[in-house]
Amino acid sequence: MPKEWEDYNPWKQDKLARELGEQFGIDRDKYQEEDRGSQGNFDRDGFNQAISDAMANDYDTRRAMEA
């Protein structure tokens, strides 16, 4: 996640998380409760952790963050 993540409003955080999830091939639907439809809880922390893990495991992203 970007260093300024906490400075973004919730809508900007959601937009960036969706974009990063798509970029790293993370299925967002996996973090939505199945039995409640659109009213179900979304595991935002789990989704963000999956993005962080994918970024940490991607060599190019990791090297760019170290620079």
C-alpha positions in Angstrom: 0.0 0.0 0.0 1.2 3.5 -0.6 2.8 5.3 2.3 0.0 8.0 2.3 -2.8 5.4 2.4 -4.3 6.7 5.6 -4.5 10.2 4.1 -6.8 9.1 1.3 -10.6 9.2 1.9 -12.4 5.8 2.0 -13.6 6.1 -1.7 -10.1 6.8 -2.9 -8.8 3.8 -0.8 -11.4 1.6 -2.3 -10.7 2.7 -5.9 -6.9 2.2 -5.4 -7.5 -1.2 -3.8 -9.7 -2.4 -6.7 -7.0 -1.2 -9.2 -4.2 -2.9 -7.3 -6.2 -6.1 -6.9 -6.9 -6.2 -10.6 -3.2 -5.5 -11.4 -2.0 -8.4 -9.2 -4.9 -10.8 -10.1 -6.6 -10.9 -6.8 -10.3 -12.0 -6.9 -12.2 -9.4 -4.9 -15.3 -11.6 -4.8 -13.4 -14.1 -2.7 -13.6 -11.5 0.2 -17.3 -10.9 0.0 -19.7 -13.1 2.0 -21.4 -15.5 -0.4 -24.8 -16.0 1.3 -25.8 -12.4 1.8 -25.4 -10.9 -1.7 -24.5 -7.3 -1.8 -25.5 -6.8 1.8 -22.9 -9.2 3.1 -19.8 -8.1 4.9 -16.7 -7.4 2.8 -13.3 -8.4 4.4 -11.5 -5.2 3.6 -8.5 -6.1 5.8 -8.1 -9.5 4.2 -8.3 -8.0 0.7 -5.7 -5.3 1.6 -3.5 -8.0 3.1 -3.7 -10.1 0.0 -2.7 -7.0 -2.1 0.3 -6.3 0.3 1.4 -10.0 0.1 1.1 -9.9 -3.7 3.2 -6.7 -3.9 5.8 -8.2 -1.5 6.1 -11.3 -3.6 6.4 -9.5 -6.9 10.1 -9.0 -7.6 9.7 -5.8 -9.7 7.4 -4.1 -7.2 9.6 -5.1 -4.3 12.7 -3.7 -6.0 11.0 -0.5 -6.9 9.8 0.0 -3.3 13.4 -0.6 -2.0 14.9 2.1 -4.3 
